[in-house]
Every structure is written in C-alpha cells, then in structure tokens.
Amino acid sequence: MRRKRRRIYSLIKSLGTRLQYYPFRLWILWVKQVSPESVGFYGEKIGTLAHWLFRKARRIALNNLHLALGSDKSEEELKRVCRDSFKNIVKDMMETVYCFYQEDGYSRRLVRLEGKEYLDEALKQGKGVIALSAHLGNFPLMCVRLTNEGYPVAVVVRESRNPKIVKFLTSARDGIGMETIPSRPRLISVSRCLNALKRNRVLFVQIDLNAPPIEAWVDFFGYLVPTFKGPVVLSLRTGATILPMFIVRNPDGLHKTIIHPPFELSVTGDIQQDITSNMSRLTKITEAMIRDYPEQWWWALRRFKKARDIRTGESLFPKRF
C-alpha cells in the first residue's frame, strides 16, 4: 500500500512539474518571436492582467506599500505604484528573455553602465567583487549586460521548486558565461561564493528577501527586519570589495546600471556589531534606491513578514501576513 501511495504521489508531482514547465517554455518561445518594439506594449498589458489575477500577490504588495510609503503617499498613489510594479516586472522578464537570445550588442544598446570605473578598479585587487543589489528594476538584465561586457559574473539565486525550470534557467545563464550559485544548501552555497571570489569574479547578491531570524536585524523603512548578512561576512573574510549596484528603467524605456563607489566597512573588532552596523548601512542604501524608484521594486516580496517594532522589538504582524 505504501509503495502504491508513493508511486501515485510521484506521478502527481511529475504531472505538476510538467504543467508548470510547458506553459513556461511556450511563453519563452512566444517572447523570442516578439519584436523589440513590442516588448514594452505586451509587458504593460500582461502586467496589468497579472495585477488583476494574482490577488494574493497584490494584497501583499499593497500591505508592504502602506507600511513603507503610507505616510508619504495617498491611497491612489500607492495603488498606482502597485500597478506599475506589476507592469515593470513583466516587462523586465520579457526583456531579459529577449536578451538571452540576441547578440551582445542588443544589451549594450538597452543598458548604459554608470560607475564602471569603480568595478574595474575593484577587480584589479584580485579578491573578487561583491555586487550588492536588490529586486529593483531589471536586475537579471544588469547581470546579462555585465556578462556581455566581459565581466566574470556569478549570481546567487533562490531557485524555483520546479527542477525543469531550474535546469532551463541555469542552462540559459551558462550559455552566456554567467555562473549560477543556488542559495541552498547553505554550506555549499557559501563554499561556492568563496570560490567565486577567489577566482576574482563579480558575485551578485540581493539582500531584500525575507531572511531567517538568525540573520542581522536592521532598520528597513522604519521596521526591524532580518537581513542576509552574507555580503559583509564574505567581505570581512576575503577582503573582497562591496559595490552597491542597481539598475533602473529610464522614462525612454532604456536602462541605467548605477555602480556606487566602494562601500567602506566599519570595523571595530566586535564581529557581531560590525556585521549588524554594516548591514544596516547597506540596507539604507537599498532603501534610498527604492524610495527614488518605488514603482520598480518588487513590492509583492514578503520582506516585512517578520517585521518588528523598531522601538520595542515586538512582532507587528500575524503569521498569515
């Protein structure tokens, strides 16, 4: 009986994997046929549809917007930012897929690099570079652009639960020379990150995801939230330079990658305090970018799921948030 149940469960799981994967592949094939001029048009339309269909994601996004920007923007402004966020996400996805199958010159025309001299200078030290970023703008396109420019990029990713989609995306990155480092299992991920820095690669990491409570608790939009401390830990351990690095969409539809000057670590000798204080400063850099371009951040991320009151340290929200 147990063997029969396992067989049935395996069949159902396999069917579920295929039901996700084949529509995904069909979407990829369709995007490849769309003209560059039509990407923005279809992205707007599909993004609007996604905003309407994905009610749970929309609710999370609006809750996050009220928490972060509720005191600065009206209800109508918050709803507009939410809609625009969905539109931008779909446009970003379509542009990235398109870039994977075009010549390098396409990404160069689409994305302008600002602050490239900071990256070049940091790589001369031979210790690798930690490119600290967030789910802001078309961040996959930024990695594609840097790879096409000749930079050795390694990307830390939180992978899909669908192994077929994971295999496809990893193969696509491999195809343009971009290394993929899964965030799990943790020990293997850390080992591969250290190896990438040892080989003087540009290690792309994002710090705006919901993190476990054991990570650094820092101020984000006036709330205490757990934040992945990997960038600071890796930098202290290897001497690699941290470069805050973001990409934003301009009004003309083109993109600008903003590479900040090297982040100067504050080191006092108290390891835990150094990690928290430096992650706090890096988080504030990320927050400032989100405030400047709110419609380009992924507000549907559950970033505030474990948020605490910054004065009392008490949890603010029920587990269902």
C-alpha positions as a LaTeX table, in Angstrom:
\begin{tabular}{lrrr}
\hline
Residue & $x$ (\AA) & $y$ (\AA) & $z$ (\AA) \\
\hline
Met1 & 0.00 & 0.00 & 0.00 \\
Arg2 & 2.80 & 2.45 & 0.92 \\
Arg3 & 4.62 & 1.71 & $-2.31$ \\
Lys4 & 1.42 & 2.35 & $-4.27$ \\
Arg5 & 0.88 & 5.67 & $-2.46$ \\
Arg6 & 4.46 & 6.74 & $-3.17$ \\
Arg7 & 4.00 & 5.86 & $-6.84$ \\
Ile8 & 0.80 & 7.89 & $-7.05$ \\
Tyr9 & 2.43 & 10.84 & $-5.25$ \\
Ser10 & 5.40 & 10.65 & $-7.63$ \\
Leu11 & 3.09 & 10.67 & $-10.67$ \\
Ile12 & 1.12 & 13.65 & $-9.34$ \\
Lys13 & 4.34 & 15.57 & $-8.59$ \\
Ser14 & 5.72 & 14.79 & $-12.06$ \\
Leu15 & 2.46 & 15.95 & $-13.66$ \\
Gly16 & 2.53 & 19.17 & $-11.64$ \\
Thr17 & 6.11 & 19.83 & $-12.75$ \\
Arg18 & 5.15 & 19.45 & $-16.39$ \\
Leu19 & 2.01 & 21.56 & $-16.03$ \\
Gln20 & 4.24 & 24.41 & $-14.83$ \\
Tyr21 & 7.14 & 23.82 & $-17.20$ \\
Tyr22 & 5.43 & 23.55 & $-20.59$ \\
Pro23 & 3.46 & 26.81 & $-20.32$ \\
Phe24 & 6.72 & 28.43 & $-19.18$ \\
Arg25 & 8.54 & 27.14 & $-22.27$ \\
Leu26 & 5.68 & 28.22 & $-24.55$ \\
Trp27 & 5.89 & 31.71 & $-23.05$ \\
Ile28 & 9.66 & 31.75 & $-23.70$ \\
Leu29 & 9.10 & 30.72 & $-27.33$ \\
Trp30 & 6.48 & 33.42 & $-27.78$ \\
Val31 & 8.68 & 36.15 & $-26.28$ \\
Lys32 & 11.51 & 35.20 & $-28.64$ \\
Gln33 & 9.21 & 35.93 & $-31.60$ \\
Val34 & 8.05 & 39.32 & $-30.33$ \\
Ser35 & 9.69 & 42.35 & $-31.90$ \\
Pro36 & 11.86 & 44.55 & $-29.61$ \\
Glu37 & 9.43 & 47.42 & $-30.14$ \\
Ser38 & 6.51 & 45.30 & $-28.89$ \\
Val39 & 8.10 & 44.09 & $-25.64$ \\
Gly40 & 7.04 & 47.19 & $-23.73$ \\
Phe41 & 3.49 & 47.08 & $-25.13$ \\
Tyr42 & 2.88 & 43.42 & $-24.27$ \\
Gly43 & 4.63 & 43.82 & $-20.92$ \\
Glu44 & 2.22 & 46.59 & $-19.95$ \\
Lys45 & $-0.84$ & 44.54 & $-20.98$ \\
Ile46 & 0.24 & 41.27 & $-19.35$ \\
Gly47 & 1.43 & 43.11 & $-16.24$ \\
Thr48 & $-1.97$ & 44.76 & $-15.88$ \\
Leu49 & $-3.62$ & 41.34 & $-16.24$ \\
Ala50 & $-1.24$ & 39.84 & $-13.64$ \\
His51 & $-2.07$ & 42.67 & $-11.23$ \\
Trp52 & $-5.74$ & 41.80 & $-11.56$ \\
Leu53 & $-5.37$ & 37.99 & $-11.48$ \\
Phe54 & $-2.85$ & 37.46 & $-8.66$ \\
Arg55 & $-4.93$ & 38.74 & $-5.79$ \\
Lys56 & $-2.70$ & 37.39 & $-3.02$ \\
Ala57 & 0.44 & 38.97 & $-4.52$ \\
Arg58 & $-1.46$ & 42.24 & $-5.00$ \\
Arg59 & $-2.60$ & 42.20 & $-1.36$ \\
Ile60 & 0.95 & 41.61 & $-0.12$ \\
Ala61 & 2.27 & 44.39 & $-2.36$ \\
Leu62 & $-0.32$ & 46.90 & $-1.13$ \\
Asn63 & 0.29 & 45.93 & 2.51 \\
Asn64 & 4.02 & 46.49 & 2.01 \\
Leu65 & 3.41 & 49.82 & 0.29 \\
His66 & 1.24 & 51.02 & 3.17 \\
Leu67 & 3.95 & 50.06 & 5.65 \\
Ala68 & 6.83 & 51.63 & 3.75 \\
Leu69 & 5.29 & 54.64 & 1.99 \\
Gly70 & 1.86 & 55.05 & 3.60 \\
Ser71 & 2.86 & 58.23 & 5.39 \\
Asp72 & 4.25 & 59.81 & 2.20 \\
Lys73 & 1.74 & 58.85 & $-0.48$ \\
Ser74 & $-2.03$ & 58.87 & $-0.89$ \\
Glu75 & $-4.08$ & 55.72 & $-1.36$ \\
Glu76 & $-4.37$ & 56.38 & $-5.09$ \\
Glu77 & $-0.62$ & 56.87 & $-5.39$ \\
Leu78 & 0.04 & 53.60 & $-3.57$ \\
Lys79 & $-2.34$ & 51.73 & $-5.89$ \\
Arg80 & $-0.66$ & 53.28 & $-8.93$ \\
Val81 & 2.79 & 52.23 & $-7.68$ \\
Cys82 & 1.45 & 48.71 & $-7.13$ \\
Arg83 & 0.06 & 48.50 & $-10.69$ \\
Asp84 & 3.24 & 49.93 & $-12.19$ \\
Ser85 & 5.33 & 47.44 & $-10.21$ \\
Phe86 & 3.48 & 44.50 & $-11.79$ \\
Lys87 & 3.83 & 46.05 & $-15.25$ \\
Asn88 & 7.55 & 46.61 & $-14.82$ \\
Ile89 & 8.16 & 43.08 & $-13.56$ \\
Val90 & 6.57 & 41.55 & $-16.67$ \\
Lys91 & 8.42 & 43.94 & $-18.98$ \\
Asp92 & 11.66 & 43.11 & $-17.18$ \\
Met93 & 11.11 & 39.38 & $-17.62$ \\
Met94 & 10.33 & 39.73 & $-21.32$ \\
Glu95 & 13.36 & 41.96 & $-21.95$ \\
Thr96 & 15.67 & 39.53 & $-20.14$ \\
Val97 & 14.42 & 36.53 & $-22.12$ \\
Tyr98 & 14.84 & 38.54 & $-25.30$ \\
Cys99 & 18.43 & 39.49 & $-24.37$ \\
Phe100 & 19.42 & 35.87 & $-23.76$ \\
Tyr101 & 18.71 & 35.09 & $-27.41$ \\
Gln102 & 20.09 & 38.24 & $-29.04$ \\
Glu103 & 23.60 & 39.33 & $-29.92$ \\
Asp104 & 25.63 & 41.11 & $-27.23$ \\
Gly105 & 25.07 & 44.45 & $-28.94$ \\
Tyr106 & 21.37 & 44.36 & $-28.03$ \\
Ser107 & 22.03 & 44.51 & $-24.28$ \\
Arg108 & 24.62 & 47.23 & $-24.84$ \\
Arg109 & 22.05 & 49.37 & $-26.62$ \\
Leu110 & 19.44 & 48.68 & $-23.95$ \\
Val111 & 21.59 & 49.24 & $-20.83$ \\
Arg112 & 24.03 & 52.04 & $-20.06$ \\
Leu113 & 26.73 & 51.47 & $-17.42$ \\
Glu114 & 27.36 & 54.24 & $-14.91$ \\
Gly115 & 30.28 & 53.90 & $-12.47$ \\
Lys116 & 32.06 & 51.19 & $-14.45$ \\
Glu117 & 35.40 & 52.60 & $-13.27$ \\
Tyr118 & 34.63 & 51.50 & $-9.70$ \\
Leu119 & 34.13 & 47.92 & $-10.84$ \\
Asp120 & 37.31 & 47.89 & $-12.92$ \\
Glu121 & 39.38 & 49.29 & $-10.07$ \\
Ala122 & 37.96 & 46.80 & $-7.55$ \\
Leu123 & 38.70 & 43.82 & $-9.80$ \\
Lys124 & 42.34 & 44.92 & $-10.09$ \\
Gln125 & 42.80 & 43.94 & $-6.44$ \\
Gly126 & 42.25 & 40.29 & $-7.40$ \\
Lys127 & 39.96 & 39.47 & $-4.46$ \\
Gly128 & 36.67 & 39.47 & $-6.31$ \\
Val129 & 33.80 & 41.92 & $-6.02$ \\
Ile130 & 30.56 & 41.57 & $-4.06$ \\
Ala131 & 27.88 & 43.29 & $-6.16$ \\
Leu132 & 25.21 & 44.10 & $-3.60$ \\
Ser133 & 21.80 & 44.66 & $-5.13$ \\
Ala134 & 18.05 & 44.22 & $-4.74$ \\
His135 & 14.92 & 43.20 & $-6.65$ \\
Leu136 & 14.83 & 46.66 & $-8.17$ \\
Gly137 & 14.50 & 47.30 & $-11.89$ \\
Asn138 & 15.55 & 44.68 & $-14.40$ \\
Phe139 & 18.28 & 43.14 & $-12.24$ \\
Pro140 & 18.69 & 39.98 & $-14.40$ \\
Leu141 & 19.33 & 42.26 & $-17.38$ \\
Met142 & 22.06 & 44.03 & $-15.40$ \\
Cys143 & 23.84 & 40.70 & $-14.95$ \\
Val144 & 23.41 & 39.88 & $-18.64$ \\
Arg145 & 24.83 & 43.29 & $-19.59$ \\
Leu146 & 27.87 & 42.89 & $-17.33$ \\
Thr147 & 28.49 & 39.36 & $-18.64$ \\
Asn148 & 28.27 & 40.53 & $-22.24$ \\
Glu149 & 30.71 & 43.30 & $-21.37$ \\
Gly150 & 33.22 & 40.59 & $-20.43$ \\
Tyr151 & 32.94 & 40.65 & $-16.62$ \\
Pro152 & 33.04 & 37.23 & $-14.88$ \\
Val153 & 29.66 & 37.23 & $-13.14$ \\
Ala154 & 28.41 & 34.69 & $-10.59$ \\
Val155 & 24.81 & 35.04 & $-9.41$ \\
Val156 & 23.42 & 33.75 & $-6.10$ \\
Val157 & 19.81 & 32.71 & $-6.76$ \\
Arg158 & 16.90 & 31.40 & $-4.74$ \\
Glu159 & 15.75 & 28.74 & $-7.14$ \\
Ser160 & 12.29 & 27.68 & $-8.27$ \\
Arg161 & 10.86 & 24.48 & $-6.80$ \\
Asn162 & 10.38 & 23.18 & $-10.32$ \\
Pro163 & 13.55 & 21.28 & $-11.32$ \\
Lys164 & 12.82 & 21.59 & $-15.05$ \\
Ile165 & 12.58 & 25.37 & $-14.82$ \\
Val166 & 15.74 & 25.47 & $-12.70$ \\
Lys167 & 17.62 & 23.39 & $-15.27$ \\
Phe168 & 16.42 & 25.60 & $-18.13$ \\
Leu169 & 17.36 & 28.88 & $-16.42$ \\
Thr170 & 20.75 & 27.56 & $-15.31$ \\
Ser171 & 21.46 & 26.40 & $-18.86$ \\
Ala172 & 20.48 & 29.84 & $-20.21$ \\
Arg173 & 22.91 & 31.56 & $-17.82$ \\
Asp174 & 25.63 & 29.06 & $-18.63$ \\
Gly175 & 25.09 & 29.76 & $-22.31$ \\
Ile176 & 26.23 & 33.37 & $-21.96$ \\
Gly177 & 29.01 & 32.61 & $-19.46$ \\
Met178 & 27.20 & 33.50 & $-16.23$ \\
Glu179 & 27.75 & 31.22 & $-13.22$ \\
Thr180 & 24.72 & 30.18 & $-11.13$ \\
Ile181 & 25.13 & 29.61 & $-7.37$ \\
Pro182 & 21.96 & 28.24 & $-5.67$ \\
Ser183 & 21.35 & 29.73 & $-2.23$ \\
Arg184 & 20.60 & 26.22 & $-0.88$ \\
Pro185 & 22.10 & 24.12 & 0.62 \\
Arg186 & 23.64 & 26.96 & 2.62 \\
Leu187 & 27.09 & 25.47 & 3.30 \\
Ile188 & 27.60 & 24.52 & $-0.34$ \\
Ser189 & 26.39 & 27.96 & $-1.42$ \\
Val190 & 28.86 & 29.72 & 0.90 \\
Ser191 & 31.69 & 27.49 & $-0.32$ \\
Arg192 & 30.90 & 28.32 & $-3.95$ \\
Cys193 & 30.66 & 32.04 & $-3.16$ \\
Leu194 & 34.11 & 31.95 & $-1.56$ \\
Asn195 & 35.45 & 30.08 & $-4.57$ \\
Ala196 & 33.94 & 32.63 & $-6.96$ \\
Leu197 & 35.60 & 35.50 & $-5.09$ \\
Lys198 & 38.88 & 33.59 & $-5.02$ \\
Arg199 & 38.66 & 33.42 & $-8.84$ \\
Asn200 & 38.13 & 37.20 & $-8.91$ \\
Arg201 & 34.53 & 37.03 & $-10.08$ \\
Val202 & 31.73 & 39.57 & $-9.62$ \\
Leu203 & 29.44 & 37.91 & $-7.06$ \\
Phe204 & 25.90 & 39.24 & $-7.44$ \\
Val205 & 23.82 & 39.05 & $-4.21$ \\
Gln206 & 20.48 & 40.58 & $-3.19$ \\
Ile207 & 19.64 & 41.50 & 0.40 \\
Asp208 & 15.95 & 42.39 & 0.16 \\
Leu209 & 14.40 & 38.93 & 0.57 \\
Asn210 & 12.68 & 37.64 & 3.69 \\
Ala211 & 15.51 & 36.16 & 5.78 \\
Pro212 & 15.61 & 33.74 & 8.76 \\
Pro213 & 15.62 & 35.25 & 12.28 \\
Ile214 & 19.28 & 34.24 & 12.77 \\
Glu215 & 20.38 & 36.89 & 10.26 \\
Ala216 & 21.12 & 40.55 & 11.04 \\
Trp217 & 18.13 & 42.61 & 12.25 \\
Val218 & 18.29 & 46.08 & 10.72 \\
Asp219 & 16.09 & 49.11 & 10.04 \\
Phe220 & 14.21 & 48.95 & 6.74 \\
Phe221 & 11.60 & 51.67 & 6.16 \\
Gly222 & 11.30 & 52.17 & 9.93 \\
Tyr223 & 10.88 & 48.48 & 10.86 \\
Leu224 & 13.31 & 45.89 & 12.15 \\
Val225 & 13.63 & 43.08 & 9.61 \\
Pro226 & 16.05 & 40.13 & 9.39 \\
Thr227 & 18.52 & 40.70 & 6.55 \\
Phe228 & 21.03 & 38.33 & 4.95 \\
Lys229 & 24.45 & 39.20 & 6.35 \\
Gly230 & 26.42 & 37.26 & 3.72 \\
Pro231 & 27.87 & 40.29 & 1.88 \\
Val232 & 29.55 & 41.70 & 4.99 \\
Val233 & 30.67 & 38.29 & 6.27 \\
Leu234 & 32.21 & 37.40 & 2.90 \\
Ser235 & 33.91 & 40.79 & 2.62 \\
Leu236 & 35.40 & 40.56 & 6.12 \\
Arg237 & 36.61 & 37.04 & 5.41 \\
Thr238 & 38.09 & 37.59 & 1.95 \\
Gly239 & 38.82 & 41.30 & 1.65 \\
Ala240 & 36.55 & 41.50 & $-1.41$ \\
Thr241 & 35.19 & 44.96 & $-2.19$ \\
Ile242 & 31.46 & 45.55 & $-1.76$ \\
Leu243 & 29.96 & 47.61 & $-4.58$ \\
Pro244 & 26.27 & 48.55 & $-4.22$ \\
Met245 & 24.92 & 48.08 & $-7.74$ \\
Phe246 & 21.43 & 48.73 & $-9.08$ \\
Ile247 & 19.61 & 49.09 & $-12.38$ \\
Val248 & 16.68 & 51.41 & $-13.12$ \\
Arg249 & 14.43 & 51.94 & $-16.11$ \\
Asn250 & 14.52 & 55.42 & $-17.65$ \\
Pro251 & 11.39 & 57.19 & $-18.98$ \\
Asp252 & 12.53 & 56.37 & $-22.55$ \\
Gly253 & 12.37 & 52.63 & $-21.79$ \\
Leu254 & 16.14 & 52.16 & $-21.70$ \\
His255 & 18.04 & 51.16 & $-18.56$ \\
Lys256 & 20.86 & 52.56 & $-16.46$ \\
Thr257 & 23.09 & 50.44 & $-14.25$ \\
Ile258 & 24.30 & 52.52 & $-11.30$ \\
Ile259 & 27.52 & 51.23 & $-9.74$ \\
His260 & 28.20 & 53.02 & $-6.47$ \\
Pro261 & 31.68 & 53.79 & $-5.08$ \\
Pro262 & 33.24 & 51.06 & $-2.91$ \\
Phe263 & 31.48 & 50.55 & 0.40 \\
Glu264 & 33.83 & 51.27 & 3.29 \\
Leu265 & 33.39 & 48.68 & 6.01 \\
Ser266 & 33.32 & 49.92 & 9.59 \\
Val267 & 35.47 & 47.54 & 11.65 \\
Thr268 & 35.68 & 47.84 & 15.45 \\
Gly269 & 36.73 & 44.31 & 16.38 \\
Asp270 & 33.28 & 43.34 & 17.66 \\
Ile271 & 32.31 & 40.91 & 14.87 \\
Gln272 & 28.58 & 40.77 & 15.53 \\
Gln273 & 28.30 & 44.52 & 15.96 \\
Asp274 & 30.35 & 45.11 & 12.83 \\
Ile275 & 28.12 & 42.80 & 10.81 \\
Thr276 & 24.91 & 44.45 & 12.04 \\
Ser277 & 26.10 & 48.04 & 11.67 \\
Asn278 & 27.48 & 47.50 & 8.17 \\
Met279 & 24.38 & 45.61 & 7.02 \\
Ser280 & 22.29 & 48.43 & 8.42 \\
Arg281 & 24.18 & 50.97 & 6.32 \\
Leu282 & 23.93 & 48.80 & 3.19 \\
Thr283 & 20.20 & 48.33 & 3.76 \\
Lys284 & 19.75 & 52.10 & 3.95 \\
Ile285 & 21.48 & 52.44 & 0.56 \\
Thr286 & 19.00 & 49.92 & $-0.84$ \\
Glu287 & 16.07 & 51.68 & 0.83 \\
Ala288 & 17.12 & 55.02 & $-0.68$ \\
Met289 & 17.12 & 53.49 & $-4.17$ \\
Ile290 & 13.66 & 52.01 & $-3.61$ \\
Arg291 & 12.35 & 55.38 & $-2.41$ \\
Asp292 & 13.70 & 57.03 & $-5.56$ \\
Tyr293 & 12.18 & 54.38 & $-7.86$ \\
Pro294 & 9.26 & 52.83 & $-5.90$ \\
Glu295 & 7.39 & 51.58 & $-8.98$ \\
Gln296 & 10.43 & 49.48 & $-9.96$ \\
Trp297 & 10.76 & 47.41 & $-6.76$ \\
Trp298 & 9.12 & 44.00 & $-6.29$ \\
Trp299 & 6.58 & 45.02 & $-3.64$ \\
Ala300 & 5.00 & 41.55 & $-3.67$ \\
Leu301 & 8.07 & 40.17 & $-1.88$ \\
Arg302 & 7.27 & 39.18 & 1.71 \\
Arg303 & 10.01 & 41.45 & 3.01 \\
Phe304 & 8.07 & 42.57 & 6.08 \\
Lys305 & 6.79 & 39.13 & 7.09 \\
Lys306 & 8.90 & 39.04 & 10.29 \\
Ala307 & 8.98 & 42.81 & 10.86 \\
Arg308 & 9.25 & 44.06 & 14.44 \\
Asp309 & 8.55 & 47.38 & 16.06 \\
Ile310 & 11.83 & 49.29 & 15.95 \\
Arg311 & 11.31 & 50.66 & 19.49 \\
Thr312 & 10.02 & 47.61 & 21.36 \\
Gly313 & 11.30 & 44.76 & 19.19 \\
Glu314 & 7.86 & 43.13 & 19.29 \\
Ser315 & 6.45 & 41.34 & 16.23 \\
Leu316 & 3.99 & 43.55 & 14.37 \\
Phe317 & 2.13 & 41.16 & 12.12 \\
Pro318 & 0.37 & 37.79 & 12.33 \\
Lys319 & 1.96 & 34.80 & 10.63 \\
Arg320 & $-0.55$ & 34.93 & 7.80 \\
Phe321 & 0.84 & 38.29 & 6.57 \\
\hline
\end{tabular}
